[in-house]
Amino acid sequence: MLEKTGADAVMIGRAAQGQPWLFREISHYLQTGQLLPSASLNEISQIMQQHLQELHLFYGELLGVRISRKHIGWYMQHFEQGQAFRKHFNTIESAELQSSALAEFLAAQCRAAA
């Protein structure tokens, strides 16, 4: 579309919510014309856990727990069991328990994919 329209840029917006690796994939395609393989489940797991940790550190316990519900919810759209986990995750009131629950969920996803 960039070539067809002559546009200087595109807006990504909501497509990146729950898929922050999308920027890397788009950049790679624009530079090479080739599709980059999708992020692996292990990489997605690491990104999600780091994102959760950073939310807790930046916002503190109370706000970090609340704000992380939205962000983890976006990631969960891409998991078969994501909606059920999201409902559970949204009831958790501590950063430590959120981190543990997410780690357990992601470990189970990795085991199921193996």
N, CA, C and O atoms as CSV, one atom per row, in Angstrom:
chain,resi,resn,atom,element,x,y,z
A,1,MET,N,N,0.818,-1.195,0.000
A,1,MET,CA,C,0.000,0.000,0.000
A,1,MET,C,C,0.859,1.254,0.000
A,1,MET,O,O,0.472,2.282,-0.557
A,2,LEU,N,N,2.033,1.166,0.629
A,2,LEU,CA,C,2.901,2.342,0.624
A,2,LEU,C,C,3.282,2.715,-0.800
A,2,LEU,O,O,3.273,3.894,-1.155
A,3,GLU,N,N,3.618,1.719,-1.621
A,3,GLU,CA,C,3.978,2.004,-3.012
A,3,GLU,C,C,2.775,2.480,-3.813
A,3,GLU,O,O,2.893,3.413,-4.607
A,4,LYS,N,N,1.624,1.855,-3.614
A,4,LYS,CA,C,0.420,2.213,-4.354
A,4,LYS,C,C,-0.048,3.623,-4.057
A,4,LYS,O,O,-0.433,4.362,-4.963
A,5,THR,N,N,-0.015,3.995,-2.785
A,5,THR,CA,C,-0.574,5.283,-2.388
A,5,THR,C,C,0.455,6.399,-2.323
A,5,THR,O,O,0.102,7.578,-2.340
A,6,GLY,N,N,1.724,6.029,-2.249
A,6,GLY,CA,C,2.761,7.032,-2.100
A,6,GLY,C,C,2.819,7.612,-0.697
A,6,GLY,O,O,3.448,8.646,-0.472
A,7,ALA,N,N,2.169,6.950,0.241
A,7,ALA,CA,C,2.162,7.433,1.626
A,7,ALA,C,C,3.571,7.387,2.209
A,7,ALA,O,O,4.385,6.541,1.837
A,8,ASP,N,N,3.838,8.291,3.109
A,8,ASP,CA,C,5.137,8.345,3.777
A,8,ASP,C,C,5.201,7.416,4.991
A,8,ASP,O,O,6.284,7.029,5.429
A,9,ALA,N,N,4.033,7.064,5.525
A,9,ALA,CA,C,4.006,6.250,6.738
A,9,ALA,C,C,2.658,5.552,6.864
A,9,ALA,O,O,1.705,5.859,6.147
A,10,VAL,N,N,2.605,4.616,7.784
A,10,VAL,CA,C,1.351,3.952,8.123
A,10,VAL,C,C,1.195,3.969,9.633
A,10,VAL,O,O,2.177,4.023,10.374
A,11,MET,N,N,-0.047,3.923,10.078
A,11,MET,CA,C,-0.307,3.832,11.513
A,11,MET,C,C,-0.650,2.384,11.833
A,11,MET,O,O,-1.404,1.737,11.106
A,12,ILE,N,N,-0.100,1.896,12.903
A,12,ILE,CA,C,-0.320,0.507,13.284
A,12,ILE,C,C,-1.433,0.426,14.323
A,12,ILE,O,O,-2.405,-0.304,14.131
A,13,GLY,N,N,-1.304,1.155,15.403
A,13,GLY,CA,C,-2.341,1.233,16.422
A,13,GLY,C,C,-2.665,-0.067,17.106
A,13,GLY,O,O,-1.779,-0.764,17.601
A,14,ARG,N,N,-3.944,-0.392,17.131
A,14,ARG,CA,C,-4.436,-1.509,17.927
A,14,ARG,C,C,-3.904,-2.865,17.495
A,14,ARG,O,O,-3.900,-3.796,18.300
A,15,ALA,N,N,-3.467,-3.008,16.283
A,15,ALA,CA,C,-2.932,-4.297,15.838
A,15,ALA,C,C,-1.722,-4.713,16.669
A,15,ALA,O,O,-1.428,-5.903,16.787
A,16,ALA,N,N,-1.031,-3.753,17.235
A,16,ALA,CA,C,0.168,-4.059,18.028
A,16,ALA,C,C,-0.164,-4.406,19.478
A,16,ALA,O,O,0.698,-4.900,20.205
A,17,GLN,N,N,-1.386,-4.157,19.900
A,17,GLN,CA,C,-1.752,-4.476,21.279
A,17,GLN,C,C,-1.767,-5.993,21.436
A,17,GLN,O,O,-2.550,-6.691,20.792
A,18,GLY,N,N,-0.900,-6.481,22.290
A,18,GLY,CA,C,-0.764,-7.922,22.477
A,18,GLY,C,C,0.158,-8.567,21.471
A,18,GLY,O,O,0.330,-9.786,21.481
A,19,GLN,N,N,0.752,-7.778,20.606
A,19,GLN,CA,C,1.690,-8.262,19.599
A,19,GLN,C,C,2.808,-7.245,19.388
A,19,GLN,O,O,2.966,-6.761,18.267
A,20,PRO,N,N,3.578,-6.903,20.395
A,20,PRO,CA,C,4.585,-5.854,20.222
A,20,PRO,C,C,5.691,-6.223,19.234
A,20,PRO,O,O,6.405,-5.338,18.765
A,21,TRP,N,N,5.848,-7.493,18.910
A,21,TRP,CA,C,6.845,-7.930,17.936
A,21,TRP,C,C,6.410,-7.576,16.514
A,21,TRP,O,O,7.187,-7.740,15.574
A,22,LEU,N,N,5.194,-7.097,16.350
A,22,LEU,CA,C,4.681,-6.707,15.044
A,22,LEU,C,C,5.543,-5.617,14.402
A,22,LEU,O,O,5.737,-5.615,13.187
A,23,PHE,N,N,6.056,-4.700,15.211
A,23,PHE,CA,C,6.896,-3.626,14.675
A,23,PHE,C,C,8.167,-4.188,14.045
A,23,PHE,O,O,8.598,-3.726,12.989
A,24,ARG,N,N,8.761,-5.180,14.692
A,24,ARG,CA,C,9.963,-5.827,14.163
A,24,ARG,C,C,9.648,-6.518,12.839
A,24,ARG,O,O,10.428,-6.439,11.890
A,25,GLU,N,N,8.504,-7.195,12.779
A,25,GLU,CA,C,8.129,-7.905,11.560
A,25,GLU,C,C,7.880,-6.933,10.406
A,25,GLU,O,O,8.293,-7.194,9.276
A,26,ILE,N,N,7.218,-5.835,10.682
A,26,ILE,CA,C,6.951,-4.832,9.644
A,26,ILE,C,C,8.249,-4.188,9.182
A,26,ILE,O,O,8.474,-4.031,7.982
A,27,SER,N,N,9.097,-3.817,10.118
A,27,SER,CA,C,10.384,-3.209,9.769
A,27,SER,C,C,11.206,-4.144,8.891
A,27,SER,O,O,11.790,-3.717,7.895
A,28,HIS,N,N,11.250,-5.404,9.258
A,28,HIS,CA,C,12.000,-6.391,8.479
A,28,HIS,C,C,11.448,-6.487,7.055
A,28,HIS,O,O,12.208,-6.529,6.087
A,29,TYR,N,N,10.129,-6.522,6.940
A,29,TYR,CA,C,9.518,-6.620,5.613
A,29,TYR,C,C,9.818,-5.380,4.770
A,29,TYR,O,O,10.125,-5.495,3.583
A,30,LEU,N,N,9.731,-4.205,5.376
A,30,LEU,CA,C,9.998,-2.977,4.630
A,30,LEU,C,C,11.455,-2.887,4.182
A,30,LEU,O,O,11.754,-2.317,3.132
A,31,GLN,N,N,12.357,-3.451,4.982
A,31,GLN,CA,C,13.779,-3.418,4.634
A,31,GLN,C,C,14.170,-4.496,3.623
A,31,GLN,O,O,15.041,-4.272,2.782
A,32,THR,N,N,13.529,-5.666,3.703
A,32,THR,CA,C,13.974,-6.800,2.880
A,32,THR,C,C,12.957,-7.277,1.859
A,32,THR,O,O,13.321,-7.942,0.889
A,33,GLY,N,N,11.688,-6.949,2.062
A,33,GLY,CA,C,10.643,-7.474,1.187
A,33,GLY,C,C,10.273,-8.910,1.526
A,33,GLY,O,O,9.496,-9.537,0.805
A,34,GLN,N,N,10.818,-9.434,2.608
A,34,GLN,CA,C,10.541,-10.814,3.008
A,34,GLN,C,C,9.845,-10.840,4.361
A,34,GLN,O,O,10.092,-10.007,5.233
A,35,LEU,N,N,8.963,-11.831,4.502
A,35,LEU,CA,C,8.268,-11.990,5.772
A,35,LEU,C,C,9.211,-12.600,6.797
A,35,LEU,O,O,9.947,-13.542,6.503
A,36,LEU,N,N,9.176,-12.060,7.981
A,36,LEU,CA,C,9.954,-12.583,9.101
A,36,LEU,C,C,9.112,-13.659,9.776
A,36,LEU,O,O,7.909,-13.469,9.953
A,37,PRO,N,N,9.712,-14.781,10.157
A,37,PRO,CA,C,8.918,-15.795,10.868
A,37,PRO,C,C,8.282,-15.189,12.114
A,37,PRO,O,O,8.855,-14.308,12.755
A,38,SER,N,N,7.100,-15.671,12.443
A,38,SER,CA,C,6.399,-15.172,13.628
A,38,SER,C,C,7.210,-15.456,14.880
A,38,SER,O,O,8.047,-16.359,14.902
A,39,ALA,N,N,6.956,-14.690,15.903
A,39,ALA,CA,C,7.628,-14.888,17.183
A,39,ALA,C,C,7.282,-16.280,17.714
A,39,ALA,O,O,6.143,-16.731,17.598
A,40,SER,N,N,8.265,-16.948,18.290
A,40,SER,CA,C,8.035,-18.284,18.848
A,40,SER,C,C,7.277,-18.162,20.164
A,40,SER,O,O,7.233,-17.094,20.774
A,41,LEU,N,N,6.692,-19.254,20.583
A,41,LEU,CA,C,5.968,-19.264,21.846
A,41,LEU,C,C,6.907,-18.954,23.009
A,41,LEU,O,O,6.515,-18.278,23.960
A,42,ASN,N,N,8.137,-19.443,22.939
A,42,ASN,CA,C,9.107,-19.133,23.994
A,42,ASN,C,C,9.417,-17.643,24.039
A,42,ASN,O,O,9.503,-17.056,25.118
A,43,GLU,N,N,9.584,-17.034,22.874
A,43,GLU,CA,C,9.862,-15.593,22.835
A,43,GLU,C,C,8.655,-14.797,23.333
A,43,GLU,O,O,8.810,-13.839,24.091
A,44,ILE,N,N,7.470,-15.189,22.914
A,44,ILE,CA,C,6.249,-14.512,23.362
A,44,ILE,C,C,6.129,-14.611,24.875
A,44,ILE,O,O,5.771,-13.642,25.544
A,45,SER,N,N,6.431,-15.787,25.406
A,45,SER,CA,C,6.393,-16.001,26.845
A,45,SER,C,C,7.347,-15.049,27.567
A,45,SER,O,O,6.976,-14.438,28.569
A,46,GLN,N,N,8.556,-14.926,27.067
A,46,GLN,CA,C,9.540,-14.027,27.687
A,46,GLN,C,C,9.087,-12.578,27.608
A,46,GLN,O,O,9.214,-11.828,28.576
A,47,ILE,N,N,8.562,-12.187,26.463
A,47,ILE,CA,C,8.099,-10.803,26.284
A,47,ILE,C,C,6.970,-10.498,27.257
A,47,ILE,O,O,6.963,-9.447,27.897
A,48,MET,N,N,6.018,-11.414,27.367
A,48,MET,CA,C,4.874,-11.189,28.245
A,48,MET,C,C,5.303,-11.076,29.703
A,48,MET,O,O,4.842,-10.191,30.424
A,49,GLN,N,N,6.175,-11.963,30.131
A,49,GLN,CA,C,6.609,-11.940,31.523
A,49,GLN,C,C,7.410,-10.676,31.833
A,49,GLN,O,O,7.276,-10.098,32.911
A,50,GLN,N,N,8.242,-10.254,30.884
A,50,GLN,CA,C,9.002,-9.026,31.092
A,50,GLN,C,C,8.068,-7.812,31.098
A,50,GLN,O,O,8.234,-6.897,31.905
A,51,HIS,N,N,7.096,-7.812,30.201
A,51,HIS,CA,C,6.139,-6.707,30.139
A,51,HIS,C,C,5.391,-6.602,31.466
A,51,HIS,O,O,5.226,-5.505,31.999
A,52,LEU,N,N,4.940,-7.731,31.999
A,52,LEU,CA,C,4.230,-7.724,33.279
A,52,LEU,C,C,5.123,-7.180,34.390
A,52,LEU,O,O,4.690,-6.355,35.194
A,53,GLN,N,N,6.343,-7.635,34.430
A,53,GLN,CA,C,7.281,-7.171,35.454
A,53,GLN,C,C,7.504,-5.663,35.344
A,53,GLN,O,O,7.524,-4.959,36.354
A,54,GLU,N,N,7.671,-5.174,34.125
A,54,GLU,CA,C,7.888,-3.740,33.930
A,54,GLU,C,C,6.664,-2.922,34.324
A,54,GLU,O,O,6.805,-1.829,34.872
A,55,LEU,N,N,5.477,-3.429,34.056
A,55,LEU,CA,C,4.262,-2.721,34.482
A,55,LEU,C,C,4.212,-2.612,36.004
A,55,LEU,O,O,3.893,-1.557,36.551
A,56,HIS,N,N,4.529,-3.706,36.672
A,56,HIS,CA,C,4.534,-3.687,38.148
A,56,HIS,C,C,5.586,-2.718,38.682
A,56,HIS,O,O,5.323,-1.971,39.625
A,57,LEU,N,N,6.773,-2.728,38.085
A,57,LEU,CA,C,7.839,-1.837,38.547
A,57,LEU,C,C,7.495,-0.370,38.294
A,57,LEU,O,O,7.708,0.480,39.158
A,58,PHE,N,N,6.972,-0.081,37.124
A,58,PHE,CA,C,6.707,1.306,36.750
A,58,PHE,C,C,5.545,1.899,37.542
A,58,PHE,O,O,5.640,3.018,38.047
A,59,TYR,N,N,4.440,1.143,37.651
A,59,TYR,CA,C,3.233,1.682,38.272
A,59,TYR,C,C,3.101,1.359,39.756
A,59,TYR,O,O,2.260,1.937,40.445
A,60,GLY,N,N,3.930,0.437,40.252
A,60,GLY,CA,C,3.789,0.025,41.647
A,60,GLY,C,C,2.757,-1.082,41.782
A,60,GLY,O,O,2.091,-1.452,40.815
A,61,GLU,N,N,2.638,-1.596,42.975
A,61,GLU,CA,C,1.785,-2.770,43.227
A,61,GLU,C,C,0.322,-2.534,42.838
A,61,GLU,O,O,-0.220,-3.280,42.023
A,62,LEU,N,N,-0.312,-1.535,43.394
A,62,LEU,CA,C,-1.746,-1.341,43.189
A,62,LEU,C,C,-2.093,-1.056,41.730
A,62,LEU,O,O,-2.867,-1.790,41.115
A,63,LEU,N,N,-1.524,0.001,41.187
A,63,LEU,CA,C,-1.835,0.348,39.790
A,63,LEU,C,C,-1.259,-0.659,38.810
A,63,LEU,O,O,-1.886,-0.956,37.793
A,64,GLY,N,N,-0.079,-1.188,39.095
A,64,GLY,CA,C,0.537,-2.169,38.207
A,64,GLY,C,C,-0.327,-3.399,38.030
A,64,GLY,O,O,-0.469,-3.913,36.920
A,65,VAL,N,N,-0.903,-3.871,39.117
A,65,VAL,CA,C,-1.792,-5.038,39.058
A,65,VAL,C,C,-3.014,-4.726,38.207
A,65,VAL,O,O,-3.426,-5.540,37.382
A,66,ARG,N,N,-3.581,-3.568,38.405
A,66,ARG,CA,C,-4.795,-3.201,37.654
A,66,ARG,C,C,-4.507,-2.954,36.177
A,66,ARG,O,O,-5.236,-3.440,35.313
A,67,ILE,N,N,-3.467,-2.213,35.890
A,67,ILE,CA,C,-3.144,-1.878,34.505
A,67,ILE,C,C,-2.695,-3.115,33.738
A,67,ILE,O,O,-2.970,-3.241,32.545
A,68,SER,N,N,-2.016,-4.011,34.406
A,68,SER,CA,C,-1.527,-5.215,33.720
A,68,SER,C,C,-2.680,-6.088,33.230
A,68,SER,O,O,-2.508,-6.834,32.266
A,69,ARG,N,N,-3.829,-6.018,33.854
A,69,ARG,CA,C,-4.985,-6.810,33.410
A,69,ARG,C,C,-5.337,-6.506,31.965
A,69,ARG,O,O,-5.637,-7.411,31.185
A,70,LYS,N,N,-5.299,-5.243,31.615
A,70,LYS,CA,C,-5.611,-4.831,30.247
A,70,LYS,C,C,-4.560,-5.360,29.273
A,70,LYS,O,O,-4.897,-5.910,28.225
A,71,HIS,N,N,-3.304,-5.193,29.623
A,71,HIS,CA,C,-2.222,-5.598,28.729
A,71,HIS,C,C,-2.166,-7.110,28.545
A,71,HIS,O,O,-2.026,-7.594,27.422
A,72,ILE,N,N,-2.274,-7.853,29.636
A,72,ILE,CA,C,-2.258,-9.310,29.530
A,72,ILE,C,C,-3.497,-9.783,28.766
A,72,ILE,O,O,-3.436,-10.761,28.021
A,73,GLY,N,N,-4.591,-9.103,28.951
A,73,GLY,CA,C,-5.808,-9.427,28.189
A,73,GLY,C,C,-5.591,-9.333,26.691
A,73,GLY,O,O,-6.104,-10.160,25.937
A,74,TRP,N,N,-4.839,-8.336,26.250
A,74,TRP,CA,C,-4.555,-8.214,24.813
A,74,TRP,C,C,-3.747,-9.404,24.307
A,74,TRP,O,O,-4.016,-9.933,23.229
A,75,TYR,N,N,-2.758,-9.819,25.090
A,75,TYR,CA,C,-1.969,-10.980,24.688
A,75,TYR,C,C,-2.839,-12.238,24.630
A,75,TYR,O,O,-2.654,-13.085,23.757
A,76,MET,N,N,-3.767,-12.352,25.544
A,76,MET,CA,C,-4.561,-13.575,25.668
A,76,MET,C,C,-5.474,-13.815,24.471
A,76,MET,O,O,-5.961,-14.930,24.285
A,77,GLN,N,N,-5.710,-12.806,23.672
A,77,GLN,CA,C,-6.536,-12.972,22.471
A,77,GLN,C,C,-5.939,-14.004,21.514
A,77,GLN,O,O,-6.645,-14.549,20.666
A,78,HIS,N,N,-4.647,-14.269,21.650
A,78,HIS,CA,C,-3.943,-15.134,20.717
A,78,HIS,C,C,-3.742,-16.561,21.249
A,78,HIS,O,O,-3.068,-17.377,20.619
A,79,PHE,N,N,-4.329,-16.848,22.405
A,79,PHE,CA,C,-4.197,-18.168,23.010
A,79,PHE,C,C,-5.560,-18.862,23.052
A,79,PHE,O,O,-6.581,-18.237,23.338
A,80,GLU,N,N,-5.556,-20.149,22.766
A,80,GLU,CA,C,-6.802,-20.908,22.775
A,80,GLU,C,C,-7.494,-20.848,24.138
A,80,GLU,O,O,-8.713,-20.692,24.206
A,81,GLN,N,N,-6.738,-20.970,25.200
A,81,GLN,CA,C,-7.296,-20.923,26.552
A,81,GLN,C,C,-7.210,-19.516,27.153
A,81,GLN,O,O,-7.367,-19.340,28.361
A,82,GLY,N,N,-6.966,-18.539,26.316
A,82,GLY,CA,C,-6.724,-17.182,26.788
A,82,GLY,C,C,-7.886,-16.536,27.512
A,82,GLY,O,O,-7.681,-15.847,28.512
A,83,GLN,N,N,-9.081,-16.739,27.038
A,83,GLN,CA,C,-10.230,-16.081,27.665
A,83,GLN,C,C,-10.446,-16.593,29.086
A,83,GLN,O,O,-10.732,-15.806,29.989
A,84,ALA,N,N,-10.313,-17.893,29.292
A,84,ALA,CA,C,-10.482,-18.456,30.639
A,84,ALA,C,C,-9.378,-17.948,31.563
A,84,ALA,O,O,-9.634,-17.594,32.714
A,85,PHE,N,N,-8.137,-17.917,31.043
A,85,PHE,CA,C,-7.050,-17.430,31.884
A,85,PHE,C,C,-7.244,-15.956,32.210
A,85,PHE,O,O,-6.993,-15.527,33.336
A,86,ARG,N,N,-7.682,-15.195,31.245
A,86,ARG,CA,C,-7.889,-13.757,31.469
A,86,ARG,C,C,-8.882,-13.512,32.596
A,86,ARG,O,O,-8.670,-12.639,33.438
A,87,LYS,N,N,-9.967,-14.284,32.613
A,87,LYS,CA,C,-10.960,-14.138,33.684
A,87,LYS,C,C,-10.311,-14.404,35.045
A,87,LYS,O,O,-10.550,-13.675,36.007
A,88,HIS,N,N,-9.498,-15.441,35.113
A,88,HIS,CA,C,-8.806,-15.754,36.364
A,88,HIS,C,C,-7.800,-14.650,36.712
A,88,HIS,O,O,-7.762,-14.178,37.848
A,89,PHE,N,N,-7.002,-14.247,35.747
A,89,PHE,CA,C,-5.962,-13.241,35.955
A,89,PHE,C,C,-6.568,-11.943,36.484
A,89,PHE,O,O,-5.981,-11.283,37.341
A,90,ASN,N,N,-7.723,-11.587,35.979
A,90,ASN,CA,C,-8.359,-10.328,36.379
A,90,ASN,C,C,-8.851,-10.326,37.828
A,90,ASN,O,O,-9.213,-9.274,38.355
A,91,THR,N,N,-8.866,-11.481,38.468
A,91,THR,CA,C,-9.280,-11.549,39.871
A,91,THR,C,C,-8.095,-11.472,40.825
A,91,THR,O,O,-8.285,-11.339,42.034
A,92,ILE,N,N,-6.888,-11.553,40.305
A,92,ILE,CA,C,-5.688,-11.592,41.149
A,92,ILE,C,C,-5.345,-10.182,41.611
A,92,ILE,O,O,-5.330,-9.247,40.810
A,93,GLU,N,N,-5.071,-10.032,42.901
A,93,GLU,CA,C,-4.851,-8.722,43.509
A,93,GLU,C,C,-3.406,-8.433,43.895
A,93,GLU,O,O,-3.137,-7.387,44.486
A,94,SER,N,N,-2.461,-9.331,43.578
A,94,SER,CA,C,-1.067,-9.049,43.939
A,94,SER,C,C,-0.154,-9.251,42.741
A,94,SER,O,O,-0.400,-10.115,41.899
A,95,ALA,N,N,0.893,-8.453,42.672
A,95,ALA,CA,C,1.859,-8.552,41.572
A,95,ALA,C,C,2.534,-9.919,41.569
A,95,ALA,O,O,2.718,-10.526,40.514
A,96,GLU,N,N,2.895,-10.393,42.738
A,96,GLU,CA,C,3.576,-11.687,42.834
A,96,GLU,C,C,2.682,-12.821,42.328
A,96,GLU,O,O,3.141,-13.700,41.599
A,97,LEU,N,N,1.415,-12.797,42.717
A,97,LEU,CA,C,0.493,-13.845,42.266
A,97,LEU,C,C,0.186,-13.729,40.773
A,97,LEU,O,O,0.002,-14.741,40.097
A,98,GLN,N,N,0.129,-12.510,40.263
A,98,GLN,CA,C,-0.056,-12.345,38.817
A,98,GLN,C,C,1.119,-12.957,38.068
A,98,GLN,O,O,0.932,-13.677,37.088
A,99,SER,N,N,2.327,-12.669,38.530
A,99,SER,CA,C,3.524,-13.187,37.875
A,99,SER,C,C,3.548,-14.708,37.905
A,99,SER,O,O,3.872,-15.345,36.903
A,100,SER,N,N,3.213,-15.283,39.034
A,100,SER,CA,C,3.192,-16.744,39.164
A,100,SER,C,C,2.132,-17.362,38.260
A,100,SER,O,O,2.392,-18.353,37.576
A,101,ALA,N,N,0.957,-16.784,38.259
A,101,ALA,CA,C,-0.129,-17.318,37.434
A,101,ALA,C,C,0.223,-17.262,35.956
A,101,ALA,O,O,-0.028,-18.210,35.212
A,102,LEU,N,N,0.807,-16.140,35.533
A,102,LEU,CA,C,1.187,-16.008,34.125
A,102,LEU,C,C,2.276,-17.014,33.765
A,102,LEU,O,O,2.213,-17.648,32.711
A,103,ALA,N,N,3.262,-17.161,34.627
A,103,ALA,CA,C,4.346,-18.114,34.371
A,103,ALA,C,C,3.800,-19.537,34.241
A,103,ALA,O,O,4.216,-20.286,33.357
A,104,GLU,N,N,2.877,-19.902,35.113
A,104,GLU,CA,C,2.274,-21.243,35.054
A,104,GLU,C,C,1.480,-21.435,33.777
A,104,GLU,O,O,1.583,-22.475,33.128
A,105,PHE,N,N,0.684,-20.432,33.412
A,105,PHE,CA,C,-0.101,-20.527,32.181
A,105,PHE,C,C,0.798,-20.688,30.968
A,105,PHE,O,O,0.558,-21.542,30.114
A,106,LEU,N,N,1.831,-19.864,30.897
A,106,LEU,CA,C,2.729,-19.910,29.736
A,106,LEU,C,C,3.530,-21.214,29.693
A,106,LEU,O,O,3.779,-21.747,28.612
A,107,ALA,N,N,3.929,-21.724,30.836
A,107,ALA,CA,C,4.651,-23.002,30.877
A,107,ALA,C,C,3.739,-24.114,30.356
A,107,ALA,O,O,4.189,-24.987,29.614
A,108,ALA,N,N,2.474,-24.088,30.735
A,108,ALA,CA,C,1.529,-25.091,30.254
A,108,ALA,C,C,1.343,-24.975,28.740
A,108,ALA,O,O,1.232,-25.986,28.045
A,109,GLN,N,N,1.309,-23.741,28.233
A,109,GLN,CA,C,1.168,-23.531,26.785
A,109,GLN,C,C,2.380,-24.106,26.045
A,109,GLN,O,O,2.234,-24.755,25.009
A,110,CYS,N,N,3.564,-23.862,26.582
A,110,CYS,CA,C,4.792,-24.374,25.969
A,110,CYS,C,C,4.832,-25.901,25.996
A,110,CYS,O,O,5.246,-26.529,25.021
A,111,ARG,N,N,4.400,-26.500,27.113
A,111,ARG,CA,C,4.356,-27.961,27.202
A,111,ARG,C,C,3.381,-28.536,26.196
A,111,ARG,O,O,3.668,-29.542,25.547
A,112,ALA,N,N,2.229,-27.899,26.065
A,112,ALA,CA,C,1.192,-28.380,25.133
A,112,ALA,C,C,1.660,-28.275,23.688
A,112,ALA,O,O,1.284,-29.093,22.849
A,113,ALA,N,N,2.479,-27.269,23.398
A,113,ALA,CA,C,2.958,-27.067,22.026
A,113,ALA,C,C,4.104,-28.006,21.669
A,113,ALA,O,O,4.388,-28.228,20.492
A,114,ALA,N,N,4.758,-28.555,22.686
A,114,ALA,CA,C,5.933,-29.420,22.441
A,114,ALA,C,C,5.537,-30.806,21.968
A,114,ALA,O,O,6.403,-31.645,21.721
